[in-house]
Amino acid sequence: MAAMKPRTGDGPMEVTKEGRGIIMRVPLEGGGRLVVELTPDEATDLKEALDGAVG
């Protein structure tokens, strides 16, 4: 039987360009990672929304 290792979300947020899309990997509290694929237009919209929220 394989050893069970806990999944952790530890590690940095990563954003990479793969093909025509942009892949964002966000560590989650409690373990795991949220993986989102964005178009360049969606990434620009997300940047503007985050800039507005952060100030």
Phi and psi in radians as a Rosetta constraint file:
Dihedral C 1 N 2 CA 2 C 2 CIRCULARHARMONIC -1.256 0.35
Dihedral N 2 CA 2 C 2 N 3 CIRCULARHARMONIC 2.564 0.35
Dihedral C 2 N 3 CA 3 C 3 CIRCULARHARMONIC -1.207 0.35
Dihedral N 3 CA 3 C 3 N 4 CIRCULARHARMONIC 2.453 0.35
Dihedral C 3 N 4 CA 4 C 4 CIRCULARHARMONIC -1.589 0.35
Dihedral N 4 CA 4 C 4 N 5 CIRCULARHARMONIC 2.151 0.35
Dihedral C 4 N 5 CA 5 C 5 CIRCULARHARMONIC -1.963 0.35
Dihedral N 5 CA 5 C 5 N 6 CIRCULARHARMONIC 2.396 0.35
Dihedral C 5 N 6 CA 6 C 6 CIRCULARHARMONIC -1.220 0.35
Dihedral N 6 CA 6 C 6 N 7 CIRCULARHARMONIC 2.472 0.35
Dihedral C 6 N 7 CA 7 C 7 CIRCULARHARMONIC -1.392 0.35
Dihedral N 7 CA 7 C 7 N 8 CIRCULARHARMONIC 2.366 0.35
Dihedral C 7 N 8 CA 8 C 8 CIRCULARHARMONIC -2.172 0.35
Dihedral N 8 CA 8 C 8 N 9 CIRCULARHARMONIC 2.604 0.35
Dihedral C 8 N 9 CA 9 C 9 CIRCULARHARMONIC -1.621 0.35
Dihedral N 9 CA 9 C 9 N 10 CIRCULARHARMONIC 0.148 0.35
Dihedral C 9 N 10 CA 10 C 10 CIRCULARHARMONIC -1.047 0.35
Dihedral N 10 CA 10 C 10 N 11 CIRCULARHARMONIC 2.547 0.35
Dihedral C 10 N 11 CA 11 C 11 CIRCULARHARMONIC 2.163 0.35
Dihedral N 11 CA 11 C 11 N 12 CIRCULARHARMONIC 2.945 0.35
Dihedral C 11 N 12 CA 12 C 12 CIRCULARHARMONIC -1.379 0.35
Dihedral N 12 CA 12 C 12 N 13 CIRCULARHARMONIC 2.802 0.35
Dihedral C 12 N 13 CA 13 C 13 CIRCULARHARMONIC -1.226 0.35
Dihedral N 13 CA 13 C 13 N 14 CIRCULARHARMONIC 2.436 0.35
Dihedral C 13 N 14 CA 14 C 14 CIRCULARHARMONIC -2.177 0.35
Dihedral N 14 CA 14 C 14 N 15 CIRCULARHARMONIC 2.452 0.35
Dihedral C 14 N 15 CA 15 C 15 CIRCULARHARMONIC -2.345 0.35
Dihedral N 15 CA 15 C 15 N 16 CIRCULARHARMONIC 2.157 0.35
Dihedral C 15 N 16 CA 16 C 16 CIRCULARHARMONIC -2.317 0.35
Dihedral N 16 CA 16 C 16 N 17 CIRCULARHARMONIC 2.656 0.35
Dihedral C 16 N 17 CA 17 C 17 CIRCULARHARMONIC -1.669 0.35
Dihedral N 17 CA 17 C 17 N 18 CIRCULARHARMONIC 2.164 0.35
Dihedral C 17 N 18 CA 18 C 18 CIRCULARHARMONIC -2.250 0.35
Dihedral N 18 CA 18 C 18 N 19 CIRCULARHARMONIC 1.925 0.35
Dihedral C 18 N 19 CA 19 C 19 CIRCULARHARMONIC 1.142 0.35
Dihedral N 19 CA 19 C 19 N 20 CIRCULARHARMONIC -2.251 0.35
Dihedral C 19 N 20 CA 20 C 20 CIRCULARHARMONIC -1.599 0.35
Dihedral N 20 CA 20 C 20 N 21 CIRCULARHARMONIC -0.101 0.35
Dihedral C 20 N 21 CA 21 C 21 CIRCULARHARMONIC -1.837 0.35
Dihedral N 21 CA 21 C 21 N 22 CIRCULARHARMONIC 2.977 0.35
Dihedral C 21 N 22 CA 22 C 22 CIRCULARHARMONIC -2.100 0.35
Dihedral N 22 CA 22 C 22 N 23 CIRCULARHARMONIC 2.220 0.35
Dihedral C 22 N 23 CA 23 C 23 CIRCULARHARMONIC -1.861 0.35
Dihedral N 23 CA 23 C 23 N 24 CIRCULARHARMONIC 2.198 0.35
Dihedral C 23 N 24 CA 24 C 24 CIRCULARHARMONIC -2.014 0.35
Dihedral N 24 CA 24 C 24 N 25 CIRCULARHARMONIC 2.216 0.35
Dihedral C 24 N 25 CA 25 C 25 CIRCULARHARMONIC -2.054 0.35
Dihedral N 25 CA 25 C 25 N 26 CIRCULARHARMONIC 2.075 0.35
Dihedral C 25 N 26 CA 26 C 26 CIRCULARHARMONIC -2.044 0.35
Dihedral N 26 CA 26 C 26 N 27 CIRCULARHARMONIC 2.127 0.35
Dihedral C 26 N 27 CA 27 C 27 CIRCULARHARMONIC -1.154 0.35
Dihedral N 27 CA 27 C 27 N 28 CIRCULARHARMONIC 2.465 0.35
Dihedral C 27 N 28 CA 28 C 28 CIRCULARHARMONIC -1.888 0.35
Dihedral N 28 CA 28 C 28 N 29 CIRCULARHARMONIC 2.527 0.35
Dihedral C 28 N 29 CA 29 C 29 CIRCULARHARMONIC -1.149 0.35
Dihedral N 29 CA 29 C 29 N 30 CIRCULARHARMONIC 2.299 0.35
Dihedral C 29 N 30 CA 30 C 30 CIRCULARHARMONIC 1.658 0.35
Dihedral N 30 CA 30 C 30 N 31 CIRCULARHARMONIC -0.052 0.35
Dihedral C 30 N 31 CA 31 C 31 CIRCULARHARMONIC 1.891 0.35
Dihedral N 31 CA 31 C 31 N 32 CIRCULARHARMONIC 2.738 0.35
Dihedral C 31 N 32 CA 32 C 32 CIRCULARHARMONIC 1.564 0.35
Dihedral N 32 CA 32 C 32 N 33 CIRCULARHARMONIC 3.131 0.35
Dihedral C 32 N 33 CA 33 C 33 CIRCULARHARMONIC -2.437 0.35
Dihedral N 33 CA 33 C 33 N 34 CIRCULARHARMONIC 2.490 0.35
Dihedral C 33 N 34 CA 34 C 34 CIRCULARHARMONIC -1.616 0.35
Dihedral N 34 CA 34 C 34 N 35 CIRCULARHARMONIC 2.152 0.35
Dihedral C 34 N 35 CA 35 C 35 CIRCULARHARMONIC -2.001 0.35
Dihedral N 35 CA 35 C 35 N 36 CIRCULARHARMONIC 2.178 0.35
Dihedral C 35 N 36 CA 36 C 36 CIRCULARHARMONIC -2.249 0.35
Dihedral N 36 CA 36 C 36 N 37 CIRCULARHARMONIC 2.323 0.35
Dihedral C 36 N 37 CA 37 C 37 CIRCULARHARMONIC -1.796 0.35
Dihedral N 37 CA 37 C 37 N 38 CIRCULARHARMONIC 2.249 0.35
Dihedral C 37 N 38 CA 38 C 38 CIRCULARHARMONIC -2.168 0.35
Dihedral N 38 CA 38 C 38 N 39 CIRCULARHARMONIC 2.639 0.35
Dihedral C 38 N 39 CA 39 C 39 CIRCULARHARMONIC -1.449 0.35
Dihedral N 39 CA 39 C 39 N 40 CIRCULARHARMONIC 2.848 0.35
Dihedral C 39 N 40 CA 40 C 40 CIRCULARHARMONIC -0.988 0.35
Dihedral N 40 CA 40 C 40 N 41 CIRCULARHARMONIC -0.666 0.35
Dihedral C 40 N 41 CA 41 C 41 CIRCULARHARMONIC -1.134 0.35
Dihedral N 41 CA 41 C 41 N 42 CIRCULARHARMONIC -0.722 0.35
Dihedral C 41 N 42 CA 42 C 42 CIRCULARHARMONIC -1.152 0.35
Dihedral N 42 CA 42 C 42 N 43 CIRCULARHARMONIC -0.656 0.35
Dihedral C 42 N 43 CA 43 C 43 CIRCULARHARMONIC -1.124 0.35
Dihedral N 43 CA 43 C 43 N 44 CIRCULARHARMONIC -0.690 0.35
Dihedral C 43 N 44 CA 44 C 44 CIRCULARHARMONIC -1.127 0.35
Dihedral N 44 CA 44 C 44 N 45 CIRCULARHARMONIC -0.757 0.35
Dihedral C 44 N 45 CA 45 C 45 CIRCULARHARMONIC -1.082 0.35
Dihedral N 45 CA 45 C 45 N 46 CIRCULARHARMONIC -0.708 0.35
Dihedral C 45 N 46 CA 46 C 46 CIRCULARHARMONIC -1.123 0.35
Dihedral N 46 CA 46 C 46 N 47 CIRCULARHARMONIC -0.744 0.35
Dihedral C 46 N 47 CA 47 C 47 CIRCULARHARMONIC -1.034 0.35
Dihedral N 47 CA 47 C 47 N 48 CIRCULARHARMONIC -0.796 0.35
Dihedral C 47 N 48 CA 48 C 48 CIRCULARHARMONIC -1.125 0.35
Dihedral N 48 CA 48 C 48 N 49 CIRCULARHARMONIC -0.704 0.35
Dihedral C 48 N 49 CA 49 C 49 CIRCULARHARMONIC -1.139 0.35
Dihedral N 49 CA 49 C 49 N 50 CIRCULARHARMONIC -0.721 0.35
Dihedral C 49 N 50 CA 50 C 50 CIRCULARHARMONIC -1.207 0.35
Dihedral N 50 CA 50 C 50 N 51 CIRCULARHARMONIC -0.678 0.35
Dihedral C 50 N 51 CA 51 C 51 CIRCULARHARMONIC -1.041 0.35
Dihedral N 51 CA 51 C 51 N 52 CIRCULARHARMONIC -0.705 0.35
Dihedral C 51 N 52 CA 52 C 52 CIRCULARHARMONIC -1.179 0.35
Dihedral N 52 CA 52 C 52 N 53 CIRCULARHARMONIC -0.618 0.35
Dihedral C 52 N 53 CA 53 C 53 CIRCULARHARMONIC -1.331 0.35
Dihedral N 53 CA 53 C 53 N 54 CIRCULARHARMONIC -0.646 0.35
Dihedral C 53 N 54 CA 54 C 54 CIRCULARHARMONIC -1.444 0.35
Dihedral N 54 CA 54 C 54 N 55 CIRCULARHARMONIC -0.593 0.35
